[in-house]
């Protein structure tokens, strides 16, 4: 089922984050790394890590999270725990915090990252 991002579809516990981070990254893009682990649930779960050192403005971090959650809701995924982590700076304090161009770039990059064929590997 898509279109849902209720609490049971989020990775919120530190132990859950740690167990997924212990595995190797599945996919990398210019700014993001995707970690996955199959779970025993009937649905996928998502965790997002957007560090302040890579996105100094809160509005930028919130945009990253919003776009990631939107794509997660729209993409039918197998039962995996997925963590999307920002791994390189997306803009500077001097640059615009959010712009149509930045959102478009994030959406393109994240949709490549979260495409179902990237999550088919047996882990």
N, C-alpha and C positions, 0 to 999 in steps of 0.2 A: 504494500500500500504506500503510495506517495502522498505528499501534501501534509505530512504530519511532522512536527518537531516537538512533541511532548517530552516531559522529563525522562521517560523510559527510553527515549531515542537519543539521549545525550550521554556522553561519558563525563561524569562529574567527580568520581572518586579518584584520589591520588593513586591508589593501587591499580585501578583500571588504566590510567594514563601510563603508569610505569610499566605494566605488563605489555602494553602495545609498543612503547618506546624501546623495549629490550630487543625487539625484532628489527631487522634491517629495513630501511626505507624501500618502499615498493616503486615509487615513482618520484622523479624530481622535475621541476620546471625552473624557470629563471629565478623565481622568488619563493617557491614553496616546496615542501617535502611532504609526501603522503606516507603514513605508516598504517598498515592494516594487520588485523588478526581476525581469523574466523571466530565467531561466537556461537553459543548454543541457543541463541534466541531465535525468534521467527522474523526478526527485522534487523536492519543495520543501525548502528549507533555512531554518533559523530562527536568528536572533540576538536576544538580549535585553539591553537596557541599563537597569539600575535604579540610578540614581545615589544616592549616600549623602545628598546634600543634599535629595532628595525622599523618601527612606525612611531615616531616620537609624539605625534598628535593623537589624542583619544578619538577624534572624529575619523581619522584614517583607520585605526584599529577596529572601530565599530563598523565602518564600511566593509572591511575585509570579512568580519564575522557575518555581517548581514548578507553579503553576496554568497559566502560559503554555505550558510544555512539555506538560502533560497535555492541554490543548485542541489543541495542534499535533498531537499523536499521534492524537487522536480525529477530527480534521477532515480529510477528503480534500481536498487542495489541489493546484492545477495546479503545474507546475514553476516556482516563483518563489523568489527569495531574499527573505525577510521579516525585517524587524527591528522588534521591538516596543520602544518606548522610553517609559519613565516620564517624563512631562513636568510633572506637578504633584505636590505633596506628598500622600501618602495618609493619613498620620497623624503625630502629633507624638511627641516623646520621652516626653511625659507620658501619652499615650493608650495603650491596649492595643496590643501589638506585633502579635499575631494574634488574631483572634476569628472565630467562625463568621460574624458579620455582615460583617467585612472580607473574608473569603474568598468569601462569596456575592457581595458587591459586585464584587470583582475578577473572579470567574468570569463574571458577567453582562456586565460591561464588555468583557472580553477576548473572549468568545464573539461579541458584536456586531462587534467589531473584526476578528476572524479569520474571519468568515463567508465562504464561497467567493464569493458574489456581489460582495464588496468587492474581490476579487482578479482579477476578470474583465477589467479594463481592459487595453487593449493598450499596453504600454510598451516 
